[in-house]
């Protein structure tokens, strides 16, 4: 499929079409993060860390997040999206980055830029 979000193509669409393929004013963004722990987390420790992250994002605003880990490397990957239609704010992104950096089990973290959730 050619670039779906080109201005020329969007201009030729009506509101219903733009909403259906989530472009223009209906475009939704997410951001991803990657972190490394000082030592690989056990299944129980990862479940606890993941649950605390879930509580944090639930309180941080209308956002949801999830994560997965690579057991052999101690690396954890995750993403954060808006709970409703729309995108997380830059403040949400900064809050997640701050929370991850403040965790004692986290050795390093990298929070990426916002990107289109549907492409």
MODELLER restraints for C-alpha pairs under 7 A, 6 or more apart:
rsr = mdl.restraints
at = mdl.atoms
rsr.add(forms.Gaussian(group=physical.xy_distance, feature=features.Distance(at['CA:5:A'], at['CA:23:A']), mean=6.07, stdev=0.5))
rsr.add(forms.Gaussian(group=physical.xy_distance, feature=features.Distance(at['CA:10:A'], at['CA:24:A']), mean=6.81, stdev=0.5))
rsr.add(forms.Gaussian(group=physical.xy_distance, feature=features.Distance(at['CA:18:A'], at['CA:24:A']), mean=6.40, stdev=0.5))
rsr.add(forms.Gaussian(group=physical.xy_distance, feature=features.Distance(at['CA:18:A'], at['CA:26:A']), mean=6.76, stdev=0.5))
rsr.add(forms.Gaussian(group=physical.xy_distance, feature=features.Distance(at['CA:19:A'], at['CA:26:A']), mean=5.52, stdev=0.5))
rsr.add(forms.Gaussian(group=physical.xy_distance, feature=features.Distance(at['CA:28:A'], at['CA:86:A']), mean=5.17, stdev=0.5))
rsr.add(forms.Gaussian(group=physical.xy_distance, feature=features.Distance(at['CA:28:A'], at['CA:87:A']), mean=5.26, stdev=0.5))
rsr.add(forms.Gaussian(group=physical.xy_distance, feature=features.Distance(at['CA:28:A'], at['CA:116:A']), mean=5.92, stdev=0.5))
rsr.add(forms.Gaussian(group=physical.xy_distance, feature=features.Distance(at['CA:28:A'], at['CA:117:A']), mean=5.72, stdev=0.5))
rsr.add(forms.Gaussian(group=physical.xy_distance, feature=features.Distance(at['CA:29:A'], at['CA:87:A']), mean=4.92, stdev=0.5))
rsr.add(forms.Gaussian(group=physical.xy_distance, feature=features.Distance(at['CA:29:A'], at['CA:114:A']), mean=5.79, stdev=0.5))
rsr.add(forms.Gaussian(group=physical.xy_distance, feature=features.Distance(at['CA:29:A'], at['CA:115:A']), mean=5.18, stdev=0.5))
rsr.add(forms.Gaussian(group=physical.xy_distance, feature=features.Distance(at['CA:29:A'], at['CA:116:A']), mean=4.54, stdev=0.5))
rsr.add(forms.Gaussian(group=physical.xy_distance, feature=features.Distance(at['CA:29:A'], at['CA:117:A']), mean=5.02, stdev=0.5))
rsr.add(forms.Gaussian(group=physical.xy_distance, feature=features.Distance(at['CA:30:A'], at['CA:80:A']), mean=5.78, stdev=0.5))
rsr.add(forms.Gaussian(group=physical.xy_distance, feature=features.Distance(at['CA:30:A'], at['CA:81:A']), mean=4.78, stdev=0.5))
rsr.add(forms.Gaussian(group=physical.xy_distance, feature=features.Distance(at['CA:30:A'], at['CA:87:A']), mean=6.29, stdev=0.5))
rsr.add(forms.Gaussian(group=physical.xy_distance, feature=features.Distance(at['CA:30:A'], at['CA:88:A']), mean=6.62, stdev=0.5))
rsr.add(forms.Gaussian(group=physical.xy_distance, feature=features.Distance(at['CA:30:A'], at['CA:114:A']), mean=5.34, stdev=0.5))
rsr.add(forms.Gaussian(group=physical.xy_distance, feature=features.Distance(at['CA:30:A'], at['CA:115:A']), mean=5.63, stdev=0.5))
rsr.add(forms.Gaussian(group=physical.xy_distance, feature=features.Distance(at['CA:30:A'], at['CA:116:A']), mean=6.50, stdev=0.5))
rsr.add(forms.Gaussian(group=physical.xy_distance, feature=features.Distance(at['CA:30:A'], at['CA:117:A']), mean=5.56, stdev=0.5))
rsr.add(forms.Gaussian(group=physical.xy_distance, feature=features.Distance(at['CA:31:A'], at['CA:79:A']), mean=5.66, stdev=0.5))
rsr.add(forms.Gaussian(group=physical.xy_distance, feature=features.Distance(at['CA:31:A'], at['CA:80:A']), mean=5.60, stdev=0.5))
rsr.add(forms.Gaussian(group=physical.xy_distance, feature=features.Distance(at['CA:31:A'], at['CA:81:A']), mean=6.96, stdev=0.5))
rsr.add(forms.Gaussian(group=physical.xy_distance, feature=features.Distance(at['CA:31:A'], at['CA:112:A']), mean=5.96, stdev=0.5))
rsr.add(forms.Gaussian(group=physical.xy_distance, feature=features.Distance(at['CA:31:A'], at['CA:113:A']), mean=5.84, stdev=0.5))
rsr.add(forms.Gaussian(group=physical.xy_distance, feature=features.Distance(at['CA:31:A'], at['CA:114:A']), mean=4.59, stdev=0.5))
rsr.add(forms.Gaussian(group=physical.xy_distance, feature=features.Distance(at['CA:31:A'], at['CA:115:A']), mean=6.18, stdev=0.5))
rsr.add(forms.Gaussian(group=physical.xy_distance, feature=features.Distance(at['CA:32:A'], at['CA:78:A']), mean=5.66, stdev=0.5))
rsr.add(forms.Gaussian(group=physical.xy_distance, feature=features.Distance(at['CA:32:A'], at['CA:79:A']), mean=4.08, stdev=0.5))
rsr.add(forms.Gaussian(group=physical.xy_distance, feature=features.Distance(at['CA:32:A'], at['CA:80:A']), mean=6.34, stdev=0.5))
rsr.add(forms.Gaussian(group=physical.xy_distance, feature=features.Distance(at['CA:32:A'], at['CA:111:A']), mean=6.11, stdev=0.5))
rsr.add(forms.Gaussian(group=physical.xy_distance, feature=features.Distance(at['CA:32:A'], at['CA:112:A']), mean=5.46, stdev=0.5))
rsr.add(forms.Gaussian(group=physical.xy_distance, feature=features.Distance(at['CA:33:A'], at['CA:77:A']), mean=5.87, stdev=0.5))
rsr.add(forms.Gaussian(group=physical.xy_distance, feature=features.Distance(at['CA:33:A'], at['CA:78:A']), mean=5.32, stdev=0.5))
rsr.add(forms.Gaussian(group=physical.xy_distance, feature=features.Distance(at['CA:33:A'], at['CA:79:A']), mean=5.99, stdev=0.5))
rsr.add(forms.Gaussian(group=physical.xy_distance, feature=features.Distance(at['CA:33:A'], at['CA:110:A']), mean=5.58, stdev=0.5))
rsr.add(forms.Gaussian(group=physical.xy_distance, feature=features.Distance(at['CA:33:A'], at['CA:111:A']), mean=4.27, stdev=0.5))
rsr.add(forms.Gaussian(group=physical.xy_distance, feature=features.Distance(at['CA:33:A'], at['CA:112:A']), mean=5.80, stdev=0.5))
rsr.add(forms.Gaussian(group=physical.xy_distance, feature=features.Distance(at['CA:34:A'], at['CA:76:A']), mean=5.74, stdev=0.5))
rsr.add(forms.Gaussian(group=physical.xy_distance, feature=features.Distance(at['CA:34:A'], at['CA:77:A']), mean=4.54, stdev=0.5))
rsr.add(forms.Gaussian(group=physical.xy_distance, feature=features.Distance(at['CA:34:A'], at['CA:78:A']), mean=6.45, stdev=0.5))
rsr.add(forms.Gaussian(group=physical.xy_distance, feature=features.Distance(at['CA:34:A'], at['CA:109:A']), mean=5.78, stdev=0.5))
rsr.add(forms.Gaussian(group=physical.xy_distance, feature=features.Distance(at['CA:34:A'], at['CA:110:A']), mean=5.27, stdev=0.5))
rsr.add(forms.Gaussian(group=physical.xy_distance, feature=features.Distance(at['CA:34:A'], at['CA:111:A']), mean=6.52, stdev=0.5))
rsr.add(forms.Gaussian(group=physical.xy_distance, feature=features.Distance(at['CA:35:A'], at['CA:75:A']), mean=5.82, stdev=0.5))
rsr.add(forms.Gaussian(group=physical.xy_distance, feature=features.Distance(at['CA:35:A'], at['CA:76:A']), mean=5.29, stdev=0.5))
rsr.add(forms.Gaussian(group=physical.xy_distance, feature=features.Distance(at['CA:35:A'], at['CA:77:A']), mean=6.55, stdev=0.5))
rsr.add(forms.Gaussian(group=physical.xy_distance, feature=features.Distance(at['CA:35:A'], at['CA:106:A']), mean=6.84, stdev=0.5))
rsr.add(forms.Gaussian(group=physical.xy_distance, feature=features.Distance(at['CA:35:A'], at['CA:108:A']), mean=5.54, stdev=0.5))
rsr.add(forms.Gaussian(group=physical.xy_distance, feature=features.Distance(at['CA:35:A'], at['CA:109:A']), mean=4.12, stdev=0.5))
rsr.add(forms.Gaussian(group=physical.xy_distance, feature=features.Distance(at['CA:35:A'], at['CA:110:A']), mean=6.17, stdev=0.5))
rsr.add(forms.Gaussian(group=physical.xy_distance, feature=features.Distance(at['CA:36:A'], at['CA:74:A']), mean=5.84, stdev=0.5))
rsr.add(forms.Gaussian(group=physical.xy_distance, feature=features.Distance(at['CA:36:A'], at['CA:75:A']), mean=4.61, stdev=0.5))
rsr.add(forms.Gaussian(group=physical.xy_distance, feature=features.Distance(at['CA:36:A'], at['CA:76:A']), mean=6.24, stdev=0.5))
rsr.add(forms.Gaussian(group=physical.xy_distance, feature=features.Distance(at['CA:36:A'], at['CA:106:A']), mean=5.98, stdev=0.5))
rsr.add(forms.Gaussian(group=physical.xy_distance, feature=features.Distance(at['CA:36:A'], at['CA:107:A']), mean=5.56, stdev=0.5))
rsr.add(forms.Gaussian(group=physical.xy_distance, feature=features.Distance(at['CA:36:A'], at['CA:108:A']), mean=5.33, stdev=0.5))
rsr.add(forms.Gaussian(group=physical.xy_distance, feature=features.Distance(at['CA:36:A'], at['CA:109:A']), mean=6.44, stdev=0.5))
rsr.add(forms.Gaussian(group=physical.xy_distance, feature=features.Distance(at['CA:37:A'], at['CA:74:A']), mean=5.77, stdev=0.5))
rsr.add(forms.Gaussian(group=physical.xy_distance, feature=features.Distance(at['CA:37:A'], at['CA:75:A']), mean=6.70, stdev=0.5))
rsr.add(forms.Gaussian(group=physical.xy_distance, feature=features.Distance(at['CA:37:A'], at['CA:105:A']), mean=5.52, stdev=0.5))
rsr.add(forms.Gaussian(group=physical.xy_distance, feature=features.Distance(at['CA:37:A'], at['CA:106:A']), mean=4.39, stdev=0.5))
rsr.add(forms.Gaussian(group=physical.xy_distance, feature=features.Distance(at['CA:37:A'], at['CA:107:A']), mean=4.87, stdev=0.5))
rsr.add(forms.Gaussian(group=physical.xy_distance, feature=features.Distance(at['CA:37:A'], at['CA:108:A']), mean=6.98, stdev=0.5))
rsr.add(forms.Gaussian(group=physical.xy_distance, feature=features.Distance(at['CA:38:A'], at['CA:105:A']), mean=5.99, stdev=0.5))
rsr.add(forms.Gaussian(group=physical.xy_distance, feature=features.Distance(at['CA:38:A'], at['CA:106:A']), mean=6.15, stdev=0.5))
rsr.add(forms.Gaussian(group=physical.xy_distance, feature=features.Distance(at['CA:38:A'], at['CA:107:A']), mean=5.07, stdev=0.5))
rsr.add(forms.Gaussian(group=physical.xy_distance, feature=features.Distance(at['CA:39:A'], at['CA:74:A']), mean=6.46, stdev=0.5))
rsr.add(forms.Gaussian(group=physical.xy_distance, feature=features.Distance(at['CA:40:A'], at['CA:71:A']), mean=6.77, stdev=0.5))
rsr.add(forms.Gaussian(group=physical.xy_distance, feature=features.Distance(at['CA:40:A'], at['CA:73:A']), mean=6.85, stdev=0.5))
rsr.add(forms.Gaussian(group=physical.xy_distance, feature=features.Distance(at['CA:40:A'], at['CA:74:A']), mean=4.16, stdev=0.5))
rsr.add(forms.Gaussian(group=physical.xy_distance, feature=features.Distance(at['CA:41:A'], at['CA:74:A']), mean=6.64, stdev=0.5))
rsr.add(forms.Gaussian(group=physical.xy_distance, feature=features.Distance(at['CA:54:A'], at['CA:65:A']), mean=6.67, stdev=0.5))
rsr.add(forms.Gaussian(group=physical.xy_distance, feature=features.Distance(at['CA:57:A'], at['CA:63:A']), mean=6.13, stdev=0.5))
rsr.add(forms.Gaussian(group=physical.xy_distance, feature=features.Distance(at['CA:57:A'], at['CA:64:A']), mean=6.06, stdev=0.5))
rsr.add(forms.Gaussian(group=physical.xy_distance, feature=features.Distance(at['CA:57:A'], at['CA:65:A']), mean=6.65, stdev=0.5))
rsr.add(forms.Gaussian(group=physical.xy_distance, feature=features.Distance(at['CA:58:A'], at['CA:64:A']), mean=6.68, stdev=0.5))
rsr.add(forms.Gaussian(group=physical.xy_distance, feature=features.Distance(at['CA:60:A'], at['CA:92:A']), mean=6.88, stdev=0.5))
rsr.add(forms.Gaussian(group=physical.xy_distance, feature=features.Distance(at['CA:62:A'], at['CA:82:A']), mean=5.97, stdev=0.5))
rsr.add(forms.Gaussian(group=physical.xy_distance, feature=features.Distance(at['CA:62:A'], at['CA:83:A']), mean=5.28, stdev=0.5))
rsr.add(forms.Gaussian(group=physical.xy_distance, feature=features.Distance(at['CA:63:A'], at['CA:80:A']), mean=6.73, stdev=0.5))
rsr.add(forms.Gaussian(group=physical.xy_distance, feature=features.Distance(at['CA:63:A'], at['CA:81:A']), mean=5.59, stdev=0.5))
rsr.add(forms.Gaussian(group=physical.xy_distance, feature=features.Distance(at['CA:63:A'], at['CA:82:A']), mean=4.27, stdev=0.5))
rsr.add(forms.Gaussian(group=physical.xy_distance, feature=features.Distance(at['CA:63:A'], at['CA:83:A']), mean=4.66, stdev=0.5))
rsr.add(forms.Gaussian(group=physical.xy_distance, feature=features.Distance(at['CA:63:A'], at['CA:88:A']), mean=6.34, stdev=0.5))
rsr.add(forms.Gaussian(group=physical.xy_distance, feature=features.Distance(at['CA:64:A'], at['CA:80:A']), mean=5.65, stdev=0.5))
rsr.add(forms.Gaussian(group=physical.xy_distance, feature=features.Distance(at['CA:64:A'], at['CA:81:A']), mean=5.46, stdev=0.5))
rsr.add(forms.Gaussian(group=physical.xy_distance, feature=features.Distance(at['CA:64:A'], at['CA:82:A']), mean=6.01, stdev=0.5))
rsr.add(forms.Gaussian(group=physical.xy_distance, feature=features.Distance(at['CA:64:A'], at['CA:83:A']), mean=5.44, stdev=0.5))
rsr.add(forms.Gaussian(group=physical.xy_distance, feature=features.Distance(at['CA:65:A'], at['CA:79:A']), mean=5.57, stdev=0.5))
rsr.add(forms.Gaussian(group=physical.xy_distance, feature=features.Distance(at['CA:65:A'], at['CA:80:A']), mean=4.21, stdev=0.5))
rsr.add(forms.Gaussian(group=physical.xy_distance, feature=features.Distance(at['CA:65:A'], at['CA:81:A']), mean=6.32, stdev=0.5))
rsr.add(forms.Gaussian(group=physical.xy_distance, feature=features.Distance(at['CA:66:A'], at['CA:78:A']), mean=5.38, stdev=0.5))
rsr.add(forms.Gaussian(group=physical.xy_distance, feature=features.Distance(at['CA:66:A'], at['CA:79:A']), mean=5.78, stdev=0.5))
rsr.add(forms.Gaussian(group=physical.xy_distance, feature=features.Distance(at['CA:66:A'], at['CA:80:A']), mean=6.75, stdev=0.5))
rsr.add(forms.Gaussian(group=physical.xy_distance, feature=features.Distance(at['CA:67:A'], at['CA:76:A']), mean=6.67, stdev=0.5))
rsr.add(forms.Gaussian(group=physical.xy_distance, feature=features.Distance(at['CA:67:A'], at['CA:77:A']), mean=5.41, stdev=0.5))
rsr.add(forms.Gaussian(group=physical.xy_distance, feature=features.Distance(at['CA:67:A'], at['CA:78:A']), mean=3.88, stdev=0.5))
rsr.add(forms.Gaussian(group=physical.xy_distance, feature=features.Distance(at['CA:67:A'], at['CA:79:A']), mean=6.63, stdev=0.5))
rsr.add(forms.Gaussian(group=physical.xy_distance, feature=features.Distance(at['CA:68:A'], at['CA:76:A']), mean=5.66, stdev=0.5))
rsr.add(forms.Gaussian(group=physical.xy_distance, feature=features.Distance(at['CA:68:A'], at['CA:77:A']), mean=5.40, stdev=0.5))
rsr.add(forms.Gaussian(group=physical.xy_distance, feature=features.Distance(at['CA:68:A'], at['CA:78:A']), mean=6.24, stdev=0.5))
rsr.add(forms.Gaussian(group=physical.xy_distance, feature=features.Distance(at['CA:69:A'], at['CA:75:A']), mean=5.67, stdev=0.5))
rsr.add(forms.Gaussian(group=physical.xy_distance, feature=features.Distance(at['CA:69:A'], at['CA:76:A']), mean=4.21, stdev=0.5))
rsr.add(forms.Gaussian(group=physical.xy_distance, feature=features.Distance(at['CA:69:A'], at['CA:77:A']), mean=6.12, stdev=0.5))
rsr.add(forms.Gaussian(group=physical.xy_distance, feature=features.Distance(at['CA:70:A'], at['CA:76:A']), mean=6.32, stdev=0.5))
rsr.add(forms.Gaussian(group=physical.xy_distance, feature=features.Distance(at['CA:81:A'], at['CA:87:A']), mean=6.33, stdev=0.5))
rsr.add(forms.Gaussian(group=physical.xy_distance, feature=features.Distance(at['CA:81:A'], at['CA:88:A']), mean=5.88, stdev=0.5))
rsr.add(forms.Gaussian(group=physical.xy_distance, feature=features.Distance(at['CA:82:A'], at['CA:88:A']), mean=5.09, stdev=0.5))
rsr.add(forms.Gaussian(group=physical.xy_distance, feature=features.Distance(at['CA:97:A'], at['CA:111:A']), mean=6.28, stdev=0.5))
rsr.add(forms.Gaussian(group=physical.xy_distance, feature=features.Distance(at['CA:100:A'], at['CA:106:A']), mean=6.97, stdev=0.5))
rsr.add(forms.Gaussian(group=physical.xy_distance, feature=features.Distance(at['CA:100:A'], at['CA:109:A']), mean=6.97, stdev=0.5))
rsr.add(forms.Gaussian(group=physical.xy_distance, feature=features.Distance(at['CA:101:A'], at['CA:109:A']), mean=6.59, stdev=0.5))
